[in-house]
Amino acid sequence: MSLLKNLKARLPGTRVSARKPQPVQTYEAKEHMQAPDLEKLLVIPVSKEPREEQMRSYHFNQGQFLARQERWDDLTTIVTQEDKARRASGGGMPIAELLCQGARSDVIALAEHLLIDGTPEENRPLKDAISALEDILGEYPNNHVITTIVAMAHLDIAYAWRGATALQHTPARNLEAFDMHCKRAAQVLDAFCGIELDSPLVTSARCALLVGSPDAADRAADDYEDLIDLAPSQQRHMRALGHHMLPQWFGNYATLELEARRTAARTQDVLGCWSLYLGIL
């Protein structure tokens, strides 16, 4: 008796179907089943326009537009309002600084282009662009916003001259141009005190100009303390402090540790102690 008949005899009233033959998979079918979907594995979904980038671009472009239209009074009003309100992006970048970056961006882009692709010593466009900024400064001698824009433009051009190479590998003429623009920036900003104006914008510019100061190592910690106390909610200043406390600038790792702890202690009620401490380091 076959197995099927035997089962029918043992299970009366039960239908037992015969097993259907399984299709034999070909080699190509097996390869298709085993091949992973590379697009799902390798393509990481990201936001094309994160909110932080949108905010930065908006205010940067706004400053650039007002400068191109020579609407300096409107630019001054908006920057002053943002500076007084201490408004910042989600990443802690002050809105007033974004507006000023946009206002000077065309001159900086020209300088960087000539330094990379041309011979800036023989190019009049760069000199004309700097002269145009200086002329605007002459029209607004008592305007701390315009003064900060011009001073930071000189500093940005100084960094463009210095480049990203090690100091010992930087040509002497580049270092000379770096020093010259840093000195001019300090001269321009010397007429204003950010503490008296209650302006983090001006105070931040003074801290940035420490790179051209011979006594920067003695002043850096105190200057940054004044700046951070003016705007403790703007984390960008803490990051700048950490950067300038590194050995290649005005400090060492012990100084960096000390200033991180001091800053965290002063601002823990605003940002929290250890989050800020780790952010500076």
NUKE-626520 format. One record per residue (C-alpha): residue number from 1; x, y, z. Coordinates in steps of 0.02 Angstrom, whole numbers, plus 50000, padded with zeros to 5 digits. Layout:
N
+-----+-------+-------+-------+
: num :    c1 :    c2 :    c3 :
+-----+-------+-------+-------+
: NUM :     X :     Y :     Z :
...
+-----+-------+-------+-------+
This chain:
281
+-----+-------+-------+-------+
: num :    c1 :    c2 :    c3 :
+-----+-------+-------+-------+
:   1 : 50000 : 50000 : 50000 :
:   2 : 50067 : 50169 : 49953 :
:   3 : 50098 : 50306 : 50081 :
:   4 : 49952 : 50411 : 50017 :
:   5 : 49828 : 50265 : 50030 :
:   6 : 49895 : 50223 : 50203 :
:   7 : 49861 : 50402 : 50263 :
:   8 : 49686 : 50398 : 50191 :
:   9 : 49651 : 50237 : 50283 :
:  10 : 49713 : 50306 : 50448 :
:  11 : 49621 : 50475 : 50431 :
:  12 : 49446 : 50438 : 50364 :
:  13 : 49355 : 50591 : 50299 :
:  14 : 49516 : 50691 : 50284 :
:  15 : 49576 : 50746 : 50115 :
:  16 : 49762 : 50737 : 50091 :
:  17 : 49825 : 50831 : 49940 :
:  18 : 49976 : 50777 : 49848 :
:  19 : 50131 : 50886 : 49868 :
:  20 : 50156 : 51002 : 49721 :
:  21 : 50328 : 51005 : 49646 :
:  22 : 50426 : 51164 : 49691 :
:  23 : 50497 : 51265 : 49547 :
:  24 : 50684 : 51252 : 49530 :
:  25 : 50767 : 51423 : 49551 :
:  26 : 50889 : 51469 : 49416 :
:  27 : 51058 : 51547 : 49452 :
:  28 : 50998 : 51716 : 49390 :
:  29 : 50847 : 51711 : 49507 :
:  30 : 50958 : 51671 : 49657 :
:  31 : 51075 : 51814 : 49613 :
:  32 : 50927 : 51934 : 49599 :
:  33 : 50861 : 51882 : 49770 :
:  34 : 51031 : 51899 : 49854 :
:  35 : 51080 : 52066 : 49774 :
:  36 : 51051 : 52209 : 49899 :
:  37 : 50966 : 52372 : 49852 :
:  38 : 51119 : 52484 : 49845 :
:  39 : 51017 : 52643 : 49833 :
:  40 : 50932 : 52606 : 49998 :
:  41 : 51096 : 52557 : 50080 :
:  42 : 51207 : 52698 : 50017 :
:  43 : 51093 : 52848 : 49993 :
:  44 : 51064 : 52934 : 50160 :
:  45 : 50911 : 53047 : 50158 :
:  46 : 50955 : 53225 : 50208 :
:  47 : 50862 : 53388 : 50208 :
:  48 : 50909 : 53489 : 50055 :
:  49 : 50870 : 53653 : 50142 :
:  50 : 50894 : 53637 : 50330 :
:  51 : 50818 : 53777 : 50433 :
:  52 : 50988 : 53837 : 50493 :
:  53 : 51051 : 53856 : 50315 :
:  54 : 50891 : 53942 : 50261 :
:  55 : 50905 : 54070 : 50400 :
:  56 : 51089 : 54104 : 50368 :
:  57 : 51061 : 54124 : 50181 :
:  58 : 50913 : 54239 : 50205 :
:  59 : 51005 : 54363 : 50317 :
:  60 : 51168 : 54351 : 50219 :
:  61 : 51075 : 54388 : 50057 :
:  62 : 50980 : 54529 : 50140 :
:  63 : 51142 : 54614 : 50192 :
:  64 : 51216 : 54587 : 50020 :
:  65 : 51062 : 54660 : 49934 :
:  66 : 51057 : 54817 : 50042 :
:  67 : 51244 : 54847 : 50014 :
:  68 : 51226 : 54826 : 49825 :
:  69 : 51083 : 54951 : 49827 :
:  70 : 51189 : 55067 : 49936 :
:  71 : 51048 : 55074 : 50063 :
:  72 : 51169 : 55099 : 50206 :
:  73 : 51043 : 55184 : 50321 :
:  74 : 50922 : 55038 : 50305 :
:  75 : 51063 : 54914 : 50334 :
:  76 : 51120 : 55009 : 50488 :
:  77 : 50944 : 55009 : 50560 :
:  78 : 50918 : 54822 : 50535 :
:  79 : 51091 : 54772 : 50601 :
:  80 : 51071 : 54883 : 50754 :
:  81 : 50901 : 54807 : 50793 :
:  82 : 50968 : 54630 : 50778 :
:  83 : 51121 : 54673 : 50881 :
:  84 : 51017 : 54748 : 51021 :
:  85 : 50897 : 54599 : 51020 :
:  86 : 51044 : 54476 : 51026 :
:  87 : 50956 : 54369 : 50896 :
:  88 : 51051 : 54218 : 50830 :
:  89 : 51023 : 54070 : 50716 :
:  90 : 50989 : 53898 : 50786 :
:  91 : 51176 : 53863 : 50781 :
:  92 : 51217 : 54018 : 50882 :
:  93 : 51273 : 54132 : 50739 :
:  94 : 51224 : 54313 : 50774 :
:  95 : 51104 : 54382 : 50643 :
:  96 : 51192 : 54551 : 50648 :
:  97 : 51354 : 54468 : 50595 :
:  98 : 51268 : 54374 : 50454 :
:  99 : 51201 : 54539 : 50386 :
: 100 : 51373 : 54618 : 50394 :
: 101 : 51452 : 54468 : 50310 :
: 102 : 51332 : 54486 : 50165 :
: 103 : 51364 : 54673 : 50154 :
: 104 : 51550 : 54648 : 50127 :
: 105 : 51542 : 54484 : 50031 :
: 106 : 51565 : 54557 : 49856 :
: 107 : 51729 : 54640 : 49903 :
: 108 : 51793 : 54483 : 49989 :
: 109 : 51745 : 54373 : 49842 :
: 110 : 51840 : 54489 : 49725 :
: 111 : 51993 : 54487 : 49836 :
: 112 : 51994 : 54297 : 49850 :
: 113 : 51971 : 54279 : 49662 :
: 114 : 52118 : 54394 : 49623 :
: 115 : 52229 : 54311 : 49751 :
: 116 : 52194 : 54137 : 49682 :
: 117 : 52185 : 54171 : 49496 :
: 118 : 52270 : 54338 : 49468 :
: 119 : 52407 : 54457 : 49522 :
: 120 : 52325 : 54567 : 49655 :
: 121 : 52473 : 54688 : 49663 :
: 122 : 52441 : 54738 : 49483 :
: 123 : 52250 : 54732 : 49486 :
: 124 : 52158 : 54895 : 49511 :
: 125 : 51987 : 54815 : 49543 :
: 126 : 52039 : 54758 : 49718 :
: 127 : 52110 : 54928 : 49762 :
: 128 : 51954 : 55013 : 49693 :
: 129 : 51841 : 54898 : 49794 :
: 130 : 51935 : 54934 : 49955 :
: 131 : 51936 : 55120 : 49915 :
: 132 : 51747 : 55114 : 49889 :
: 133 : 51725 : 55041 : 50064 :
: 134 : 51838 : 55173 : 50137 :
: 135 : 51737 : 55309 : 50048 :
: 136 : 51577 : 55242 : 50127 :
: 137 : 51664 : 55248 : 50295 :
: 138 : 51702 : 55431 : 50262 :
: 139 : 51518 : 55464 : 50231 :
: 140 : 51468 : 55380 : 50395 :
: 141 : 51609 : 55423 : 50517 :
: 142 : 51503 : 55399 : 50673 :
: 143 : 51414 : 55241 : 50618 :
: 144 : 51479 : 55090 : 50714 :
: 145 : 51391 : 54967 : 50596 :
: 146 : 51475 : 55034 : 50439 :
: 147 : 51640 : 55045 : 50533 :
: 148 : 51627 : 54862 : 50584 :
: 149 : 51588 : 54809 : 50406 :
: 150 : 51742 : 54899 : 50339 :
: 151 : 51854 : 54836 : 50479 :
: 152 : 51800 : 54656 : 50455 :
: 153 : 51821 : 54673 : 50267 :
: 154 : 52003 : 54718 : 50296 :
: 155 : 52020 : 54568 : 50412 :
: 156 : 51943 : 54450 : 50285 :
: 157 : 52061 : 54515 : 50151 :
: 158 : 52205 : 54492 : 50273 :
: 159 : 52158 : 54309 : 50295 :
: 160 : 52145 : 54289 : 50107 :
: 161 : 52324 : 54352 : 50092 :
: 162 : 52386 : 54239 : 50230 :
: 163 : 52306 : 54082 : 50159 :
: 164 : 52286 : 53914 : 50244 :
: 165 : 52468 : 53858 : 50236 :
: 166 : 52582 : 53848 : 50386 :
: 167 : 52659 : 54012 : 50439 :
: 168 : 52835 : 53960 : 50393 :
: 169 : 52778 : 53917 : 50216 :
: 170 : 52685 : 54081 : 50186 :
: 171 : 52777 : 54205 : 50071 :
: 172 : 52844 : 54360 : 50156 :
: 173 : 52742 : 54478 : 50047 :
: 174 : 52583 : 54388 : 50099 :
: 175 : 52625 : 54406 : 50282 :
: 176 : 52664 : 54590 : 50254 :
: 177 : 52494 : 54616 : 50172 :
: 178 : 52412 : 54519 : 50315 :
: 179 : 52491 : 54634 : 50445 :
: 180 : 52447 : 54790 : 50345 :
: 181 : 52262 : 54747 : 50331 :
: 182 : 52253 : 54695 : 50514 :
: 183 : 52327 : 54861 : 50567 :
: 184 : 52207 : 54958 : 50457 :
: 185 : 52060 : 54860 : 50527 :
: 186 : 52114 : 54902 : 50705 :
: 187 : 52132 : 55086 : 50659 :
: 188 : 51958 : 55090 : 50584 :
: 189 : 51875 : 55009 : 50736 :
: 190 : 51977 : 55102 : 50867 :
: 191 : 51850 : 55243 : 50880 :
: 192 : 51714 : 55131 : 50953 :
: 193 : 51698 : 55029 : 51112 :
: 194 : 51578 : 54885 : 51105 :
: 195 : 51550 : 54885 : 51293 :
: 196 : 51498 : 55068 : 51295 :
: 197 : 51385 : 55040 : 51145 :
: 198 : 51314 : 54880 : 51221 :
: 199 : 51355 : 54801 : 51052 :
: 200 : 51410 : 54619 : 51038 :
: 201 : 51443 : 54655 : 50853 :
: 202 : 51580 : 54781 : 50888 :
: 203 : 51649 : 54681 : 51035 :
: 204 : 51657 : 54524 : 50928 :
: 205 : 51751 : 54619 : 50793 :
: 206 : 51878 : 54677 : 50921 :
: 207 : 51905 : 54498 : 50976 :
: 208 : 51927 : 54443 : 50796 :
: 209 : 52058 : 54579 : 50770 :
: 210 : 52166 : 54506 : 50908 :
: 211 : 52256 : 54408 : 50771 :
: 212 : 52348 : 54568 : 50724 :
: 213 : 52383 : 54629 : 50900 :
: 214 : 52555 : 54606 : 50979 :
: 215 : 52480 : 54591 : 51155 :
: 216 : 52342 : 54472 : 51105 :
: 217 : 52398 : 54334 : 51223 :
: 218 : 52376 : 54450 : 51372 :
: 219 : 52208 : 54519 : 51315 :
: 220 : 52118 : 54373 : 51234 :
: 221 : 52039 : 54295 : 51388 :
: 222 : 51976 : 54461 : 51459 :
: 223 : 51911 : 54524 : 51291 :
: 224 : 51814 : 54364 : 51262 :
: 225 : 51746 : 54369 : 51438 :
: 226 : 51673 : 54542 : 51403 :
: 227 : 51600 : 54481 : 51238 :
: 228 : 51520 : 54323 : 51310 :
: 229 : 51447 : 54419 : 51456 :
: 230 : 51367 : 54540 : 51331 :
: 231 : 51283 : 54399 : 51232 :
: 232 : 51287 : 54234 : 51328 :
: 233 : 51152 : 54158 : 51216 :
: 234 : 51259 : 54173 : 51058 :
: 235 : 51364 : 54015 : 51058 :
: 236 : 51470 : 54071 : 50913 :
: 237 : 51574 : 54178 : 51032 :
: 238 : 51613 : 54025 : 51141 :
: 239 : 51676 : 53931 : 50989 :
: 240 : 51784 : 54080 : 50941 :
: 241 : 51856 : 54084 : 51117 :
: 242 : 51900 : 53899 : 51106 :
: 243 : 51983 : 53926 : 50937 :
: 244 : 52090 : 54072 : 50997 :
: 245 : 52142 : 53980 : 51155 :
: 246 : 52229 : 53845 : 51053 :
: 247 : 52420 : 53840 : 51050 :
: 248 : 52432 : 53904 : 50871 :
: 249 : 52352 : 54067 : 50926 :
: 250 : 52354 : 54143 : 51100 :
: 251 : 52345 : 54002 : 51226 :
: 252 : 52380 : 53821 : 51265 :
: 253 : 52278 : 53670 : 51316 :
: 254 : 52286 : 53715 : 51500 :
: 255 : 52222 : 53891 : 51462 :
: 256 : 52086 : 53818 : 51352 :
: 257 : 52030 : 53705 : 51495 :
: 258 : 52030 : 53849 : 51618 :
: 259 : 51931 : 53968 : 51508 :
: 260 : 51806 : 53832 : 51463 :
: 261 : 51772 : 53801 : 51647 :
: 262 : 51761 : 53987 : 51688 :
: 263 : 51643 : 54022 : 51544 :
: 264 : 51533 : 53873 : 51586 :
: 265 : 51520 : 53930 : 51766 :
: 266 : 51467 : 54107 : 51715 :
: 267 : 51338 : 54053 : 51587 :
: 268 : 51268 : 53891 : 51658 :
: 269 : 51100 : 53973 : 51697 :
: 270 : 51082 : 54018 : 51512 :
: 271 : 51149 : 53869 : 51416 :
: 272 : 51187 : 53737 : 51546 :
: 273 : 51358 : 53701 : 51618 :
: 274 : 51425 : 53544 : 51536 :
: 275 : 51347 : 53567 : 51364 :
: 276 : 51435 : 53735 : 51348 :
: 277 : 51596 : 53666 : 51422 :
: 278 : 51604 : 53528 : 51293 :
: 279 : 51557 : 53651 : 51155 :
: 280 : 51706 : 53762 : 51192 :
: 281 : 51825 : 53614 : 51199 :
+-----+-------+-------+-------+
